[in-house]
């Protein structure tokens, strides 16, 4: 069977508003729907600029989203939703805020607990409107149907996937990303790159998604270094925002592979920001999978402007280093004696590792951690 004969389903936000100034679209959109009570889910910095959304009526703000949200963080947001009973939930921020917004939109009043909806398509319904406003270019969560939250007891990420968590409106306004610092721009940009590259080389890869994946990689290759060098470069910011959106398109029907599985314990155990964790691991898993996907790996490198490189690890590692990303785990606070436990945890994330084009053992994951130390 060829890939073209394999069925695939894609869920997209009902409306996508992309481009400079499009944050102004959400207010009129809410008014058209007679929204008078909204709950905005944001981190502290975005909570301070909620007026940019122009929402009508009563607006409540949960402004305490953590960089790696956990169950207590979610429960605090859910408590506010239960009290205020919003008609509209807005995720305003990066992936953490948008992921929490998805869960806040579906859990209150549903009779379902978080534990009952973990996994694919277990959410019963959504009775409120959901809008996502991205302020970083990395996760693509504004376009997706997944939400991740960390269980502090097991230190594992719980993944919920549901069509009910796809936004009614997704706003991608690159002007909102202009203030993102260079280091965060670099790391989140490589996160978007990893979404596209992992989907492109996945066992589940599909021509319909390959289109977005390869173009997303090209956009990162063209614009990420520019945005890191000059955060006020509006064209570069717009290019990265589009790359992030395309990466989000890749996540629903195809999803990521070993790169994200190996990166997750860096965040859950040592609080390394998700984008940075993915950036550190990206060259290693790209190179690991090169023997299984030689043609597609060459296309990834070529799209990044690294065409002709014989050593995928050296080329991708050099690309990330040139962006100013700290690529050594030891300098990110990851102790060597924790690497075996991290490898065990990563190897257990079968929902991602089973997508990888090449089998990866626990020992091979441990070798990657040691090489990145």
N, C-alpha and C positions, 0 to 999 in steps of 0.2 A: 504493500500500500504506500502510495506517495503521500507527502504531507498535504497536498491539495485535496486528497480524499478523506482526510481526517477532520471530523466535525469540530467546530470551535464556536464558542459563544462569547460575545463581548458586551459588557454593560458600560455605559457612559453617562455622565451627568446629563440631565435633560437639557441644560443650557450651559454653554461655556462662554465666558466673556474674557477675551484675551487682548492685552495691549495696554500701553500707558494710559492712565486715567480711568481704567475700567472699574476701579474700586467704587466709583460713583454709580455704578449700575445696580448695586445691591439695594440702595434705598428705594428707588422707584419700583424695583422688582417686588420688594416687600409690601409696598403700598398697594400695588396691583392685587395683592392677595389679602388685603385687609389685615395685615399683621399689626397687632398692637402690643404684643409682649414678646420680647426676644431675649435669649440668653447667649452671650458671647463667651466662648471658651478660648482663653489666651494665656500666654506667659506675661510676666510683669511688664516687659517693654511694650508689647502690643496692647496691653490693657490700658496703657497711658495714652493711646491714640485711637481709641474706639470711635471717637467722633468722626474719623475719616469714613466710617461705614455709612453714616447718614441714616441710621435706622429710625423708623417712626415709633412713636408710642413709648412704652416703658421698656427700658433696656437694662438688664442685669448683667454684670460682668463677673465671671469666675476667672480671676487673673493670676492663678497660682499653679499653672501647668508646669510640671517638672520636665527637664530635658529628656529624661528617660522615665515616662510616667509609669507608676506602679498602681497596684490595686487601691491602697489608701488614697492616692491622688484622685483616682477615678471616683471612689466613694464620696469624697468631698464635693466633687462636681455634681454627682448624682443627687446628693442631699439638697443642693441649691435648686436643681431642676425639679425635684419633688415639691419643694416649697413654692417656687415661682410659677410652675406650670406654663412654660413658654409655648407659644405657637410656632416659634422659629428658633432653631439652634444654629449658631454660626461658629465654625472653627476659624480662628483668626491667628495665623502663625505658621510655624513649620509643621512637620509631620506629627509631632507630639500633640499639639493643640488640635489638629484636624482628626487624628485618631480618637482622642477623647471625645470630640464633638460627635463622632459617629455613634459611639456607645451611649452618650448622653441623649442622643436623639431616639434611640430604640429601646433602652431598658426601662426608664421610669414609666410606671403604669402598665407595663407589659405582663407582669406576673412572672417574668423570667429573670433568673440570676445570671451573673457573668459566667459562672461555671457551666450553666446550661446552654450557653450559646457559643462556647469555644468550639472552633472547627468550622467546616463549610456549611453554609445555608441552614443554620439552626434558629436564626432570628425569626420570630413569628410575624412581626409587622412593624411598621412605623406610622405613628399618628400625627407627627409634627413635621414641619418643613425643615429642610437641612440645606445650609449654604456653607461653602468652604472658600476662604479667602487666603491664598498662599502668600507668605511673606519671605520665604526662602526658596531657593532653586535647588532641590535635591530629592526630596522624598516622592514627589508626584502624588501624595496622598489625596489631593483635591480631586483626582480623577478616578480613584480606586474604590474598591469594595471591602478592603481589609482594614482592621484596626489591631494594633499590638499594644499590650500592656504587660508589665513585668509582675510576676508573682514574687514578692520579697522573700517568701519562705523557701521556695524551690529555686529561686533565682533564674527561672525560665521565662521566656516571653510567651504569653498566651495570645494566640492568633484567632481572631473572629473574622469570618468572611461572610458577607451577605449582600444580596442585591438591594435589600432595604437600607443599606448604609451608603449607597451611591447618592451623591448630592443632587438636589434639584437644581442648584446653581453652583458652578465653580468659577471663581474669579481669579485670573492670573494677571496681575498688574505688576510688570517688572519695576515700576517706579517704587513699589513698596520694598524692594530688595536693595535699594541704593545704599542704605546705611549698614548693610551686612558687612562685618569686618573681613579683611582679605583672607585671614586664616580660615574663617568659617565658610567663606565663598569657595575657597579651594576644596575643602573637605566635602561640603555638600555637593559641589559640582562633580566630584569623583563618585559620590553616592549615586547621582543620576546616571553617570557613566556606567557604574556597576549594574544598575537595574537593566540598562539596555544591553550591555555586553553579556550578562548572565542569561537573560531571556533569549538573546540571539544564538547562544551556544548551548542552550538547554536541550535535554531530551524531548521536551514538549514544544520546542521551537516550531513556529508555524509561519508560512509565507505572509499571512495577513499581519502578523505582529513583527516579523523581520523588517518590514517596511519602516515601522516606527523606530525599532531598535537601532538599525543602522544609521538612520537620519539623526537620531538622538546622539549617537556617538560622534557623528560628523559635527554636530552643533557644539558639543563639548570641545572637540578638537579645535574648532575655529574660534570659540569665544571665551573659554574658561581662563586662559592665561591673560587675555585682555582685561577681563573683569577683575582678576586678582591684582593686576598692575594698576588699574584705574577704576575704582569702584563707581565713579560717576559716568562711566561709558555706558550710555543708555542702550545702544545697539547690542553691546555685549551682554548686558543684563537681560534684555529681551530674548537673545539667543539662548541663554542658559535657562530662562523660564520655560521656553518652548522645549528644550531638551528634557527638563524635569517633567513636564507634562507628558511627553512621549514615553519617558521612563515609567510614569504612572500607568499609561495605557498598556505597557508590557506586563504589569504586575498581576492583573486580574486573570486573564486566560492562560498565561504561561508561568509567571512568577520567577523568583530568583533561584539560585542554586547554591553550590558550596560556599561561594564567597560570603554570602550573608550568614549562612549557618556558622561558619568559622568566626565571623565578626561578632556575632551576638554575645558570646560570653565576655568579650571585652567591655561591653556596656553593662550587662547585668551583674557581673562580678566586680568590675573595677571602674565603672562609671565613665568609661571613655565614650565621648559623644558618638552617636551612631554613624554620622557621616565620616568622622575621622577613623573609626574602627573599620569601616568598609574600605576606606582609602588605603589603609595600611595593608589590608589583606588582599586587595584587588590584584596587584601584580603577581602574587604567589599562586592564586587559584587560576588566573588567566593562563599562566605558564603551565600549571599542572594539567589543565585540560587541553593544551595545545596539540598533544599527540592524538587526542580523540577527535578534535575539530580543527585540523590544520588550515583548511581553506577559510573557515570563518574567523579563526584567530588572526590570520593574515589580513582579512578585511577589517577587523577591529583596529589593528595597528595602523593600517593604511588610513582609516577614517580619522585617526588621531594625529595624522601627520608623521607617523613612525614607520611608514612603508619601507620594506627592504630589510628591516631588523631581523637578524638571525636568532637573537636571544630574546624571547618574549618577556622573560622576567627582568632582564637588565633594561630593556626598552621601556616597559611600563613603570618600573621602579624609578628610572631616571625621569620619566615624565612627571610623576607625582612629586619627586624631590625638587624638581625645577619650579614647581608651584609653591614651594616653601612648606610642604607638609612634613611634619615629623613622622618618620617612617619606622622608628625603633620602639618596640613595645616597652623596653626597659626605661625609656625616657618618658613614657606615658603612665608610669606607675604600676606596670604589670610585673609582678615578681616571678622569677624563674620557677620557683617551687610550686607555683599554682598552675603551670602549663599542663601537667597531666590531667588535673581535674577539669580544666577548660576543654581539653581534647575529648574527654569522656562526654561532657555536656554537649559539645558541638556535634559529635558523632551521633547523638541521640535525636537530633533535629531532622527526622526522616522526611518531613513534609517538604524540606528543601533539598537535602542530600539525595533523595531519590530522583530528583530532577537533573542531577549533575550528569554530564555526558560520560564521565569516567568514574568508576567506583573509587571511593576514598575511604580508607580505613582510619581507625582511631590513631594508629601509629603515624600514618601520613599527615594527619591533621597536626599531631604533635611536632612532626618535622617542620611543618610550615610555621608553627608558633616559634620554634627554636630559631629558624632562619630569620624570622622577623624581630627577634628579641634584641 
